[in-house]
Amino acid sequence: MTIYRDRIEQKLSAALSPQTLVIEDESHLHAGHAGAHPDGGDETHFKVRIVSDVFEGENRVARQRRVYALLSDELNERVHALSLTTQTPAESKSGASP
Amino acid sequence: MTDNPAITQIKADVEANDVVLFMKGSPMFPQCGFSAAVVQILSQLEVKFKGVDVLADDTVRQGVKEFSNWPTVPQLYVKGEFVGGCDIVREMAESGELEDLFKDKEVATA
């Protein structure tokens, strides 16, 4: 199933015009634990790496709030956890974090 | 102001304790890998903190999301200020920023 992955990709692509967007479904790592979906399926835990100019001048909390706000429907409906890496193109090049 | 008692309690905890971690499970027995990771980081830095188990009270679980404008748990507060969730805490620990933050804010160590 990639319904949520596709939705996440579409929303983040549209809103952030990312230079890099990598979305990994890590739900299998959390199977059976409290946050896993009762149907036992996937798409509950995602790891997302985003490189975008939009993050310029924002601290980590502001960046992640921005991403969470874009994905609030997905978080409410099914997605239990997002592991986020949010960088500007310059930070991505230097390997630094904000 | 709020008339939600859960949020009043969250606010009181955050104001009364230098370091508060809203988490799933207790510091001794975390119920979630992300919460466990933050507990481990705080323990390594020998920081005294209050752990609030959001699984113990669903109104707190929902309330803290609203209070922080942050949809996931764990959530770390230092001297009343929201620091972030697991990813941010981990990044800050790796870069040394977290230790600096505790020093700057004169947080007591165990």
N, CA and C atoms of all chains as a GROMACS GRO file, in nm:
protein
  624
    1MET      N    1   0.085  -0.120   0.000
    1MET     CA    2   0.000   0.000   0.000
    1MET      C    3   0.088   0.125   0.000
    2THR      N    4   0.060   0.217  -0.090
    2THR     CA    5   0.139   0.341  -0.089
    2THR      C    6   0.048   0.463  -0.096
    3ILE      N    7  -0.075   0.448  -0.048
    3ILE     CA    8  -0.170   0.559  -0.055
    3ILE      C    9  -0.120   0.680   0.022
    4TYR      N   10  -0.076   0.658   0.147
    4TYR     CA   11  -0.031   0.770   0.229
    4TYR      C   12   0.104   0.822   0.184
    5ARG      N   13   0.189   0.732   0.146
    5ARG     CA   14   0.319   0.774   0.093
    5ARG      C   15   0.297   0.868  -0.025
    6ASP      N   16   0.205   0.833  -0.114
    6ASP     CA   17   0.178   0.916  -0.231
    6ASP      C   18   0.120   1.051  -0.191
    7ARG      N   19   0.030   1.047  -0.094
    7ARG     CA   20  -0.030   1.174  -0.048
    7ARG      C   21   0.076   1.265   0.014
    8ILE      N   22   0.164   1.203   0.095
    8ILE     CA   23   0.271   1.281   0.158
    8ILE      C   24   0.360   1.343   0.050
    9GLU      N   25   0.394   1.261  -0.046
    9GLU     CA   26   0.481   1.309  -0.153
    9GLU      C   27   0.417   1.425  -0.230
   10GLN      N   28   0.288   1.408  -0.262
   10GLN     CA   29   0.219   1.513  -0.338
   10GLN      C   30   0.212   1.643  -0.260
   11LYS      N   31   0.174   1.632  -0.132
   11LYS     CA   32   0.156   1.755  -0.054
   11LYS      C   33   0.288   1.827  -0.031
   12LEU      N   34   0.392   1.751   0.004
   12LEU     CA   35   0.521   1.815   0.031
   12LEU      C   36   0.581   1.871  -0.097
   13SER      N   37   0.565   1.800  -0.207
   13SER     CA   38   0.618   1.850  -0.334
   13SER      C   39   0.550   1.981  -0.374
   14ALA      N   40   0.419   1.983  -0.358
   14ALA     CA   41   0.344   2.102  -0.399
   14ALA      C   42   0.377   2.222  -0.311
   15ALA      N   43   0.391   2.200  -0.180
   15ALA     CA   44   0.405   2.313  -0.089
   15ALA      C   45   0.549   2.359  -0.070
   16LEU      N   46   0.645   2.269  -0.084
   16LEU     CA   47   0.783   2.303  -0.047
   16LEU      C   48   0.878   2.308  -0.167
   17SER      N   49   0.832   2.269  -0.285
   17SER     CA   50   0.918   2.259  -0.403
   17SER      C   51   1.056   2.205  -0.365
   18PRO      N   52   1.060   2.087  -0.306
   18PRO     CA   53   1.188   2.040  -0.254
   18PRO      C   54   1.289   2.004  -0.362
   19GLN      N   55   1.415   2.031  -0.328
   19GLN     CA   56   1.524   1.990  -0.415
   19GLN      C   57   1.543   1.838  -0.402
   20THR      N   58   1.527   1.791  -0.280
   20THR     CA   59   1.534   1.647  -0.252
   20THR      C   60   1.416   1.610  -0.163
   21LEU      N   61   1.353   1.499  -0.194
   21LEU     CA   62   1.245   1.448  -0.109
   21LEU      C   63   1.255   1.296  -0.107
   22VAL      N   64   1.288   1.243   0.012
   22VAL     CA   65   1.302   1.099   0.025
   22VAL      C   66   1.205   1.052   0.132
   23ILE      N   67   1.116   0.962   0.095
   23ILE     CA   68   1.015   0.913   0.189
   23ILE      C   69   1.031   0.762   0.203
   24GLU      N   70   1.056   0.718   0.326
   24GLU     CA   71   1.069   0.574   0.350
   24GLU      C   72   0.962   0.530   0.448
   25ASP      N   73   0.897   0.420   0.416
   25ASP     CA   74   0.799   0.362   0.507
   25ASP      C   75   0.874   0.271   0.605
   26GLU      N   76   0.874   0.312   0.731
   26GLU     CA   77   0.946   0.233   0.834
   26GLU      C   78   0.851   0.158   0.925
   27SER      N   79   0.727   0.143   0.879
   27SER     CA   80   0.625   0.083   0.966
   27SER      C   81   0.664  -0.057   1.013
   28HIS      N   82   0.735  -0.130   0.926
   28HIS     CA   83   0.771  -0.267   0.963
   28HIS      C   84   0.857  -0.271   1.089
   29LEU      N   85   0.930  -0.160   1.116
   29LEU     CA   86   1.014  -0.157   1.236
   29LEU      C   87   0.930  -0.147   1.363
   30HIS      N   88   0.805  -0.109   1.347
   30HIS     CA   89   0.720  -0.083   1.464
   30HIS      C   90   0.602  -0.178   1.473
   31ALA      N   91   0.605  -0.283   1.396
   31ALA     CA   92   0.492  -0.376   1.393
   31ALA      C   93   0.461  -0.427   1.533
   32GLY      N   94   0.334  -0.424   1.566
   32GLY     CA   95   0.291  -0.480   1.694
   32GLY      C   96   0.304  -0.387   1.812
   33HIS      N   97   0.369  -0.271   1.795
   33HIS     CA   98   0.381  -0.182   1.911
   33HIS      C   99   0.262  -0.086   1.914
   34ALA      N  100   0.254  -0.011   2.024
   34ALA     CA  101   0.132   0.066   2.053
   34ALA      C  102   0.087   0.158   1.938
   35GLY      N  103   0.178   0.205   1.856
   35GLY     CA  104   0.139   0.300   1.753
   35GLY      C  105   0.101   0.235   1.621
   36ALA      N  106   0.128   0.106   1.610
   36ALA     CA  107   0.096   0.038   1.485
   36ALA      C  108  -0.056   0.039   1.464
   37HIS      N  109  -0.095   0.040   1.339
   37HIS     CA  110  -0.238   0.047   1.310
   37HIS      C  111  -0.304  -0.087   1.344
   38PRO      N  112  -0.427  -0.082   1.398
   38PRO     CA  113  -0.494  -0.206   1.436
   38PRO      C  114  -0.507  -0.307   1.322
   39ASP      N  115  -0.511  -0.258   1.198
   39ASP     CA  116  -0.523  -0.352   1.088
   39ASP      C  117  -0.390  -0.423   1.058
   40GLY      N  118  -0.286  -0.384   1.133
   40GLY     CA  119  -0.157  -0.452   1.118
   40GLY      C  120  -0.084  -0.413   0.990
   41GLY      N  121  -0.140  -0.318   0.917
   41GLY     CA  122  -0.080  -0.281   0.789
   41GLY      C  123   0.034  -0.184   0.804
   42ASP      N  124   0.082  -0.136   0.689
   42ASP     CA  125   0.194  -0.045   0.694
   42ASP      C  126   0.145   0.100   0.689
   43GLU      N  127   0.234   0.189   0.655
   43GLU     CA  128   0.203   0.332   0.641
   43GLU      C  129   0.165   0.400   0.772
   44THR      N  130   0.227   0.358   0.880
   44THR     CA  131   0.205   0.428   1.008
   44THR      C  132   0.327   0.509   1.049
   45HIS      N  133   0.446   0.465   1.009
   45HIS     CA  134   0.570   0.533   1.046
   45HIS      C  135   0.650   0.564   0.919
   46PHE      N  136   0.677   0.692   0.899
   46PHE     CA  137   0.757   0.732   0.783
   46PHE      C  138   0.881   0.807   0.825
   47LYS      N  139   0.985   0.786   0.746
   47LYS     CA  140   1.106   0.866   0.761
   47LYS      C  141   1.113   0.956   0.639
   48VAL      N  142   1.121   1.086   0.661
   48VAL     CA  143   1.115   1.180   0.550
   48VAL      C  144   1.235   1.275   0.555
   49ARG      N  145   1.303   1.286   0.445
   49ARG     CA  146   1.412   1.382   0.435
   49ARG      C  147   1.375   1.483   0.328
   50ILE      N  148   1.381   1.610   0.366
   50ILE     CA  149   1.339   1.717   0.275
   50ILE      C  150   1.450   1.821   0.267
   51VAL      N  151   1.488   1.856   0.147
   51VAL     CA  152   1.580   1.966   0.125
   51VAL      C  153   1.504   2.071   0.046
   52SER      N  154   1.490   2.189   0.104
   52SER     CA  155   1.411   2.293   0.038
   52SER      C  156   1.458   2.432   0.080
   53ASP      N  157   1.450   2.524  -0.015
   53ASP     CA  158   1.482   2.666   0.012
   53ASP      C  159   1.386   2.726   0.114
   54VAL      N  160   1.267   2.669   0.122
   54VAL     CA  161   1.164   2.724   0.209
   54VAL      C  162   1.212   2.732   0.354
   55PHE      N  163   1.304   2.641   0.392
   55PHE     CA  164   1.348   2.632   0.532
   55PHE      C  165   1.451   2.738   0.570
   56GLU      N  166   1.498   2.813   0.470
   56GLU     CA  167   1.599   2.915   0.495
   56GLU      C  168   1.553   3.010   0.606
   57GLY      N  169   1.637   3.029   0.706
   57GLY     CA  170   1.606   3.124   0.813
   57GLY      C  171   1.510   3.072   0.919
   58GLU      N  172   1.470   2.947   0.907
   58GLU     CA  173   1.379   2.891   1.008
   58GLU      C  174   1.456   2.795   1.099
   59ASN      N  175   1.421   2.792   1.227
   59ASN     CA  176   1.484   2.694   1.315
   59ASN      C  177   1.416   2.559   1.298
   60ARG      N  178   1.470   2.460   1.369
   60ARG     CA  179   1.421   2.323   1.351
   60ARG      C  180   1.272   2.309   1.385
   61VAL      N  181   1.234   2.374   1.494
   61VAL     CA  182   1.095   2.360   1.537
   61VAL      C  183   1.001   2.420   1.432
   62ALA      N  184   1.037   2.535   1.379
   62ALA     CA  185   0.952   2.600   1.278
   62ALA      C  186   0.942   2.513   1.152
   63ARG      N  187   1.053   2.454   1.113
   63ARG     CA  188   1.053   2.369   0.993
   63ARG      C  189   0.962   2.248   1.011
   64GLN      N  190   0.978   2.183   1.127
   64GLN     CA  191   0.900   2.061   1.147
   64GLN      C  192   0.753   2.094   1.167
   65ARG      N  193   0.724   2.207   1.233
   65ARG     CA  194   0.583   2.249   1.246
   65ARG      C  195   0.522   2.270   1.108
   66ARG      N  196   0.600   2.328   1.019
   66ARG     CA  197   0.552   2.354   0.883
   66ARG      C  198   0.515   2.220   0.816
   67VAL      N  199   0.602   2.121   0.829
   67VAL     CA  200   0.577   1.991   0.767
   67VAL      C  201   0.456   1.922   0.834
   68TYR      N  202   0.453   1.927   0.965
   68TYR     CA  203   0.341   1.866   1.037
   68TYR      C  204   0.208   1.930   0.996
   69ALA      N  205   0.210   2.062   0.979
   69ALA     CA  206   0.086   2.132   0.942
   69ALA      C  207   0.039   2.086   0.804
   70LEU      N  208   0.134   2.068   0.713
   70LEU     CA  209   0.098   2.025   0.578
   70LEU      C  210   0.037   1.884   0.579
   71LEU      N  211   0.083   1.803   0.676
   71LEU     CA  212   0.041   1.663   0.678
   71LEU      C  213  -0.056   1.633   0.792
   72SER      N  214  -0.128   1.735   0.837
   72SER     CA  215  -0.214   1.714   0.955
   72SER      C  216  -0.324   1.611   0.928
   73ASP      N  217  -0.378   1.608   0.807
   73ASP     CA  218  -0.482   1.508   0.777
   73ASP      C  219  -0.425   1.366   0.787
   74GLU      N  220  -0.308   1.348   0.729
   74GLU     CA  221  -0.246   1.214   0.729
   74GLU      C  222  -0.215   1.171   0.873
   75LEU      N  223  -0.168   1.265   0.954
   75LEU     CA  224  -0.135   1.233   1.094
   75LEU      C  225  -0.262   1.199   1.172
   76ASN      N  226  -0.368   1.271   1.144
   76ASN     CA  227  -0.493   1.243   1.214
   76ASN      C  228  -0.553   1.109   1.174
   77GLU      N  229  -0.539   1.077   1.047
   77GLU     CA  230  -0.608   0.958   0.996
   77GLU      C  231  -0.532   0.828   1.025
   78ARG      N  232  -0.403   0.830   1.004
   78ARG     CA  233  -0.334   0.702   1.010
   78ARG      C  234  -0.189   0.710   1.056
   79VAL      N  235  -0.118   0.811   1.006
   79VAL     CA  236   0.026   0.815   1.027
   79VAL      C  237   0.055   0.850   1.173
   80HIS      N  238   0.136   0.767   1.237
   80HIS     CA  239   0.159   0.775   1.380
   80HIS      C  240   0.288   0.851   1.410
   81ALA      N  241   0.386   0.840   1.323
   81ALA     CA  242   0.513   0.906   1.349
   81ALA      C  243   0.583   0.943   1.219
   82LEU      N  244   0.642   1.062   1.221
   82LEU     CA  245   0.726   1.106   1.111
   82LEU      C  246   0.864   1.132   1.169
   83SER      N  247   0.963   1.070   1.111
   83SER     CA  248   1.100   1.101   1.148
   83SER      C  249   1.151   1.198   1.042
   84LEU      N  250   1.178   1.321   1.084
   84LEU     CA  251   1.202   1.427   0.986
   84LEU      C  252   1.346   1.476   0.985
   85THR      N  253   1.400   1.491   0.866
   85THR     CA  254   1.524   1.566   0.848
   85THR      C  255   1.491   1.679   0.754
   86THR      N  256   1.510   1.801   0.800
   86THR     CA  257   1.472   1.918   0.720
   86THR      C  258   1.594   2.008   0.702
   87GLN      N  259   1.636   2.023   0.578
   87GLN     CA  260   1.758   2.101   0.551
   87GLN      C  261   1.736   2.198   0.436
   88THR      N  262   1.816   2.305   0.437
   88THR     CA  263   1.823   2.391   0.320
   88THR      C  264   1.926   2.330   0.224
   89PRO      N  265   1.924   2.372   0.098
   89PRO     CA  266   2.023   2.317   0.004
   89PRO      C  267   2.166   2.337   0.054
   90ALA      N  268   2.196   2.451   0.113
   90ALA     CA  269   2.333   2.476   0.162
   90ALA      C  270   2.370   2.380   0.274
   91GLU      N  271   2.277   2.357   0.366
   91GLU     CA  272   2.303   2.265   0.477
   91GLU      C  273   2.322   2.123   0.426
   92SER      N  274   2.244   2.088   0.327
   92SER     CA  275   2.253   1.955   0.270
   92SER      C  276   2.391   1.932   0.209
   93LYS      N  277   2.443   2.035   0.144
   93LYS     CA  278   2.575   2.026   0.081
   93LYS      C  279   2.684   2.009   0.186
   94SER      N  280   2.675   2.089   0.292
   94SER     CA  281   2.782   2.088   0.393
   94SER      C  282   2.763   1.976   0.494
   95GLY      N  283   2.646   1.910   0.490
   95GLY     CA  284   2.618   1.805   0.587
   95GLY      C  285   2.579   1.859   0.722
   96ALA      N  286   2.564   1.991   0.732
   96ALA     CA  287   2.531   2.052   0.862
   96ALA      C  288   2.381   2.053   0.883
   97SER      N  289   2.343   2.066   1.008
   97SER     CA  290   2.203   2.085   1.044
   97SER      C  291   2.186   2.228   1.090
   98PRO      N  292   2.064   2.278   1.094
   98PRO     CA  293   2.042   2.417   1.134
   98PRO      C  294   2.088   2.441   1.276
   99MET      N  295  -0.592   3.192   2.807
   99MET     CA  296  -0.628   3.100   2.915
   99MET      C  297  -0.713   2.986   2.860
  100THR      N  298  -0.718   2.882   2.937
  100THR     CA  299  -0.790   2.765   2.891
  100THR      C  300  -0.875   2.710   3.005
  101ASP      N  301  -0.986   2.649   2.968
  101ASP     CA  302  -1.064   2.582   3.072
  101ASP      C  303  -1.048   2.431   3.061
  102ASN      N  304  -0.951   2.389   2.982
  102ASN     CA  305  -0.920   2.247   2.972
  102ASN      C  306  -0.825   2.209   3.086
  103PRO      N  307  -0.871   2.126   3.181
  103PRO     CA  308  -0.787   2.094   3.296
  103PRO      C  309  -0.657   2.024   3.258
  104ALA      N  310  -0.658   1.948   3.149
  104ALA     CA  311  -0.535   1.880   3.106
  104ALA      C  312  -0.430   1.982   3.067
  105ILE      N  313  -0.472   2.086   2.998
  105ILE     CA  314  -0.376   2.188   2.954
  105ILE      C  315  -0.328   2.270   3.073
  106THR      N  316  -0.417   2.296   3.168
  106THR     CA  317  -0.375   2.365   3.290
  106THR      C  318  -0.267   2.284   3.363
  107GLN      N  319  -0.285   2.152   3.367
  107GLN     CA  320  -0.188   2.064   3.432
  107GLN      C  321  -0.055   2.061   3.356
  108ILE      N  322  -0.064   2.056   3.225
  108ILE     CA  323   0.058   2.055   3.141
  108ILE      C  324   0.137   2.183   3.164
  109LYS      N  325   0.064   2.295   3.165
  109LYS     CA  326   0.127   2.425   3.185
  109LYS      C  327   0.196   2.430   3.322
  110ALA      N  328   0.128   2.377   3.423
  110ALA     CA  329   0.182   2.378   3.559
  110ALA      C  330   0.310   2.292   3.565
  111ASP      N  331   0.307   2.176   3.502
  111ASP     CA  332   0.426   2.088   3.501
  111ASP      C  333   0.544   2.156   3.433
  112VAL      N  334   0.516   2.220   3.321
  112VAL     CA  335   0.622   2.283   3.243
  112VAL      C  336   0.682   2.401   3.318
  113GLU      N  337   0.597   2.470   3.397
  113GLU     CA  338   0.646   2.585   3.472
  113GLU      C  339   0.719   2.543   3.600
  114ALA      N  340   0.680   2.429   3.657
  114ALA     CA  341   0.734   2.390   3.788
  114ALA      C  342   0.863   2.308   3.776
  115ASN      N  343   0.893   2.258   3.657
  115ASN     CA  344   1.010   2.171   3.641
  115ASN      C  345   1.101   2.225   3.531
  116ASP      N  346   1.232   2.224   3.559
  116ASP     CA  347   1.328   2.274   3.461
  116ASP      C  348   1.319   2.197   3.330
  117VAL      N  349   1.311   2.064   3.343
  117VAL     CA  350   1.310   1.980   3.224
  117VAL      C  351   1.192   1.884   3.234
  118VAL      N  352   1.106   1.888   3.134
  118VAL     CA  353   0.989   1.799   3.132
  118VAL      C  354   0.988   1.725   3.000
  119LEU      N  355   0.969   1.593   3.009
  119LEU     CA  356   0.956   1.513   2.888
  119LEU      C  357   0.817   1.449   2.886
  120PHE      N  358   0.736   1.490   2.789
  120PHE     CA  359   0.608   1.422   2.766
  120PHE      C  360   0.639   1.301   2.680
  121MET      N  361   0.603   1.185   2.729
  121MET     CA  362   0.649   1.061   2.666
  121MET      C  363   0.546   0.951   2.678
  122LYS      N  364   0.572   0.842   2.607
  122LYS     CA  365   0.486   0.725   2.619
  122LYS      C  366   0.556   0.627   2.712
  123GLY      N  367   0.491   0.597   2.823
  123GLY     CA  368   0.552   0.514   2.926
  123GLY      C  369   0.626   0.601   3.027
  124SER      N  370   0.699   0.538   3.116
  124SER     CA  371   0.773   0.611   3.219
  124SER      C  372   0.922   0.610   3.183
  125PRO      N  373   1.001   0.700   3.244
  125PRO     CA  374   1.145   0.698   3.217
  125PRO      C  375   1.208   0.560   3.241
  126MET      N  376   1.159   0.488   3.341
  126MET     CA  377   1.212   0.353   3.367
  126MET      C  378   1.164   0.253   3.261
  127PHE      N  379   1.040   0.270   3.217
  127PHE     CA  380   0.983   0.174   3.122
  127PHE      C  381   0.916   0.247   3.005
  128PRO      N  382   0.995   0.303   2.915
  128PRO     CA  383   0.937   0.371   2.799
  128PRO      C  384   0.860   0.270   2.712
  129GLN      N  385   0.748   0.317   2.656
  129GLN     CA  386   0.663   0.229   2.576
  129GLN      C  387   0.677   0.257   2.427
  130CYS      N  388   0.778   0.331   2.390
  130CYS     CA  389   0.792   0.371   2.250
  130CYS      C  390   0.939   0.399   2.226
  131GLY      N  391   0.989   0.357   2.110
  131GLY     CA  392   1.131   0.372   2.080
  131GLY      C  393   1.177   0.517   2.076
  132PHE      N  394   1.089   0.606   2.030
  132PHE     CA  395   1.127   0.747   2.021
  132PHE      C  396   1.138   0.808   2.160
  133SER      N  397   1.045   0.771   2.248
  133SER     CA  398   1.052   0.819   2.386
  133SER      C  399   1.176   0.763   2.455
  134ALA      N  400   1.203   0.636   2.432
  134ALA     CA  401   1.320   0.572   2.494
  134ALA      C  402   1.448   0.641   2.451
  135ALA      N  403   1.454   0.681   2.325
  135ALA     CA  404   1.574   0.746   2.273
  135ALA      C  405   1.601   0.877   2.346
  136VAL      N  406   1.496   0.954   2.370
  136VAL     CA  407   1.513   1.083   2.438
  136VAL      C  408   1.549   1.062   2.585
  137VAL      N  409   1.488   0.964   2.649
  137VAL     CA  410   1.522   0.932   2.788
  137VAL      C  411   1.671   0.898   2.798
  138GLN      N  412   1.718   0.820   2.701
  138GLN     CA  413   1.858   0.779   2.703
  138GLN      C  414   1.952   0.900   2.688
  139ILE      N  415   1.915   0.991   2.600
  139ILE     CA  416   1.998   1.111   2.579
  139ILE      C  417   2.002   1.195   2.707
  140LEU      N  418   1.886   1.214   2.769
  140LEU     CA  419   1.882   1.295   2.892
  140LEU      C  420   1.962   1.226   3.004
  141SER      N  421   1.954   1.094   3.009
  141SER     CA  422   2.026   1.021   3.112
  141SER      C  423   2.176   1.033   3.093
  142GLN      N  424   2.218   1.026   2.966
  142GLN     CA  425   2.361   1.039   2.937
  142GLN      C  426   2.414   1.175   2.978
  143LEU      N  427   2.332   1.277   2.961
  143LEU     CA  428   2.373   1.412   2.999
  143LEU      C  429   2.352   1.437   3.149
  144GLU      N  430   2.300   1.336   3.217
  144GLU     CA  431   2.278   1.340   3.362
  144GLU      C  432   2.189   1.457   3.402
  145VAL      N  433   2.086   1.477   3.323
  145VAL     CA  434   1.991   1.585   3.350
  145VAL      C  435   1.872   1.529   3.427
  146LYS      N  436   1.836   1.601   3.531
  146LYS     CA  437   1.715   1.561   3.605
  146LYS      C  438   1.592   1.608   3.529
  147PHE      N  439   1.496   1.519   3.510
  147PHE     CA  440   1.378   1.561   3.436
  147PHE      C  441   1.254   1.492   3.491
  148LYS      N  442   1.141   1.558   3.464
  148LYS     CA  443   1.014   1.497   3.500
  148LYS      C  444   0.957   1.431   3.374
  149GLY      N  445   0.926   1.304   3.383
  149GLY     CA  446   0.863   1.236   3.272
  149GLY      C  447   0.712   1.232   3.294
  150VAL      N  448   0.637   1.275   3.193
  150VAL     CA  449   0.491   1.269   3.202
  150VAL      C  450   0.443   1.164   3.101
  151ASP      N  451   0.381   1.060   3.152
  151ASP     CA  452   0.334   0.951   3.066
  151ASP      C  453   0.200   0.988   3.004
  152VAL      N  454   0.201   1.016   2.875
  152VAL     CA  455   0.076   1.058   2.810
  152VAL      C  456  -0.020   0.941   2.789
  153LEU      N  457   0.033   0.820   2.798
  153LEU     CA  458  -0.055   0.704   2.782
  153LEU      C  459  -0.145   0.686   2.905
  154ALA      N  460  -0.104   0.748   3.017
  154ALA     CA  461  -0.181   0.733   3.140
  154ALA      C  462  -0.310   0.815   3.137
  155ASP      N  463  -0.317   0.915   3.048
  155ASP     CA  464  -0.433   1.004   3.047
  155ASP      C  465  -0.453   1.057   2.905
  156ASP      N  466  -0.560   1.014   2.842
  156ASP     CA  467  -0.581   1.052   2.703
  156ASP      C  468  -0.603   1.202   2.686
  157THR      N  469  -0.655   1.269   2.790
  157THR     CA  470  -0.675   1.414   2.777
  157THR      C  471  -0.539   1.486   2.775
  158VAL      N  472  -0.442   1.430   2.848
  158VAL     CA  473  -0.306   1.488   2.844
  158VAL      C  474  -0.241   1.458   2.709
  159ARG      N  475  -0.265   1.336   2.661
  159ARG     CA  476  -0.208   1.297   2.531
  159ARG      C  477  -0.255   1.393   2.420
  160GLN      N  478  -0.383   1.424   2.421
  160GLN     CA  479  -0.436   1.518   2.321
  160GLN      C  480  -0.397   1.661   2.356
  161GLY      N  481  -0.402   1.691   2.487
  161GLY     CA  482  -0.377   1.829   2.533
  161GLY      C  483  -0.238   1.878   2.501
  162VAL      N  484  -0.139   1.789   2.516
  162VAL     CA  485  -0.002   1.835   2.496
  162VAL      C  486   0.024   1.865   2.348
  163LYS      N  487  -0.048   1.796   2.262
  163LYS     CA  488  -0.034   1.824   2.118
  163LYS      C  489  -0.085   1.964   2.087
  164GLU      N  490  -0.195   1.997   2.151
  164GLU     CA  491  -0.254   2.130   2.131
  164GLU      C  492  -0.167   2.237   2.196
  165PHE      N  493  -0.124   2.209   2.319
  165PHE     CA  494  -0.044   2.304   2.396
  165PHE      C  495   0.084   2.343   2.321
  166SER      N  496   0.149   2.244   2.262
  166SER     CA  497   0.278   2.267   2.196
  166SER      C  498   0.265   2.300   2.048
  167ASN      N  499   0.144   2.285   1.995
  167ASN     CA  500   0.126   2.292   1.851
  167ASN      C  501   0.225   2.196   1.783
  168TRP      N  502   0.222   2.073   1.830
  168TRP     CA  503   0.316   1.969   1.782
  168TRP      C  504   0.240   1.836   1.791
  169PRO      N  505   0.227   1.763   1.680
  169PRO     CA  506   0.131   1.653   1.678
  169PRO      C  507   0.181   1.519   1.730
  170THR      N  508   0.308   1.510   1.768
  170THR     CA  509   0.359   1.379   1.810
  170THR      C  510   0.425   1.386   1.946
  171VAL      N  511   0.446   1.270   2.005
  171VAL     CA  512   0.513   1.252   2.132
  171VAL      C  513   0.635   1.164   2.104
  172PRO      N  514   0.750   1.180   2.166
  172PRO     CA  515   0.782   1.266   2.281
  172PRO      C  516   0.797   1.415   2.247
  173GLN      N  517   0.789   1.494   2.354
  173GLN     CA  518   0.809   1.639   2.345
  173GLN      C  519   0.893   1.682   2.465
  174LEU      N  520   0.998   1.756   2.436
  174LEU     CA  521   1.087   1.801   2.544
  174LEU      C  522   1.071   1.950   2.570
  175TYR      N  523   1.055   1.984   2.698
  175TYR     CA  524   1.052   2.124   2.742
  175TYR      C  525   1.170   2.151   2.834
  176VAL      N  526   1.236   2.266   2.814
  176VAL     CA  527   1.343   2.308   2.904
  176VAL      C  528   1.311   2.450   2.950
  177LYS      N  529   1.301   2.467   3.080
  177LYS     CA  530   1.266   2.597   3.141
  177LYS      C  531   1.147   2.661   3.071
  178GLY      N  532   1.045   2.583   3.052
  178GLY     CA  533   0.920   2.636   2.998
  178GLY      C  534   0.916   2.651   2.848
  179GLU      N  535   1.028   2.618   2.782
  179GLU     CA  536   1.036   2.640   2.638
  179GLU      C  537   1.034   2.507   2.564
  180PHE      N  538   0.954   2.499   2.460
  180PHE     CA  539   0.948   2.378   2.378
  180PHE      C  540   1.075   2.363   2.297
  181VAL      N  541   1.143   2.250   2.313
  181VAL     CA  542   1.269   2.226   2.241
  181VAL      C  543   1.244   2.147   2.114
  182GLY      N  544   1.161   2.042   2.123
  182GLY     CA  545   1.132   1.964   2.004
  182GLY      C  546   1.098   1.820   2.036
  183GLY      N  547   1.088   1.741   1.930
  183GLY     CA  548   1.060   1.599   1.944
  183GLY      C  549   1.189   1.519   1.931
  184CYS      N  550   1.172   1.391   1.906
  184CYS     CA  551   1.286   1.299   1.907
  184CYS      C  552   1.395   1.338   1.807
  185ASP      N  553   1.356   1.369   1.683
  185ASP     CA  554   1.457   1.400   1.581
  185ASP      C  555   1.540   1.521   1.619
  186ILE      N  556   1.471   1.625   1.668
  186ILE     CA  557   1.540   1.749   1.703
  186ILE      C  558   1.632   1.727   1.822
  187VAL      N  559   1.582   1.655   1.922
  187VAL     CA  560   1.664   1.629   2.042
  187VAL      C  561   1.788   1.548   2.002
  188ARG      N  562   1.768   1.450   1.916
  188ARG     CA  563   1.880   1.366   1.873
  188ARG      C  564   1.984   1.450   1.797
  189GLU      N  565   1.936   1.532   1.705
  189GLU     CA  566   2.029   1.617   1.628
  189GLU      C  567   2.106   1.711   1.721
  190MET      N  568   2.032   1.770   1.816
  190MET     CA  569   2.097   1.866   1.907
  190MET      C  570   2.197   1.796   1.999
  191ALA      N  571   2.167   1.673   2.038
  191ALA     CA  572   2.259   1.597   2.123
  191ALA      C  573   2.387   1.566   2.045
  192GLU      N  574   2.369   1.526   1.919
  192GLU     CA  575   2.486   1.492   1.837
  192GLU      C  576   2.577   1.611   1.813
  193SER      N  577   2.516   1.729   1.794
  193SER     CA  578   2.595   1.847   1.763
  193SER      C  579   2.649   1.917   1.889
  194GLY      N  580   2.605   1.871   2.007
  194GLY     CA  581   2.650   1.935   2.130
  194GLY      C  582   2.561   2.051   2.174
  195GLU      N  583   2.463   2.087   2.089
  195GLU     CA  584   2.376   2.201   2.121
  195GLU      C  585   2.291   2.177   2.245
  196LEU      N  586   2.254   2.052   2.264
  196LEU     CA  587   2.165   2.022   2.377
  196LEU      C  588   2.238   2.045   2.509
  197GLU      N  589   2.361   1.998   2.515
  197GLU     CA  590   2.442   2.018   2.636
  197GLU      C  591   2.460   2.169   2.660
  198ASP      N  592   2.486   2.244   2.553
  198ASP     CA  593   2.502   2.389   2.566
  198ASP      C  594   2.373   2.453   2.617
  199LEU      N  595   2.261   2.404   2.565
  199LEU     CA  596   2.132   2.459   2.608
  199LEU      C  597   2.112   2.439   2.758
  200PHE      N  598   2.143   2.318   2.806
  200PHE     CA  599   2.128   2.290   2.949
  200PHE      C  600   2.222   2.378   3.032
  201LYS      N  601   2.342   2.399   2.981
  201LYS     CA  602   2.438   2.485   3.052
  201LYS      C  603   2.389   2.629   3.054
  202ASP      N  604   2.347   2.677   2.936
  202ASP     CA  605   2.300   2.816   2.925
  202ASP      C  606   2.182   2.841   3.018
  203LYS      N  607   2.095   2.742   3.027
  203LYS     CA  608   1.974   2.760   3.107
  203LYS      C  609   1.996   2.719   3.252
  204GLU      N  610   2.120   2.680   3.283
  204GLU     CA  611   2.156   2.643   3.419
  204GLU      C  612   2.065   2.535   3.476
  205VAL      N  613   2.050   2.430   3.396
  205VAL     CA  614   1.968   2.317   3.438
  205VAL      C  615   2.050   2.227   3.531
  206ALA      N  616   1.988   2.186   3.640
  206ALA     CA  617   2.056   2.102   3.739
  206ALA      C  618   2.081   1.963   3.682
  207THR      N  619   2.200   1.911   3.710
  207THR     CA  620   2.228   1.773   3.670
  207THR      C  621   2.217   1.682   3.792
  208ALA      N  622   2.196   1.556   3.763
  208ALA     CA  623   2.170   1.460   3.872
  208ALA      C  624   2.297   1.436   3.953
   0.00000   0.00000   0.00000
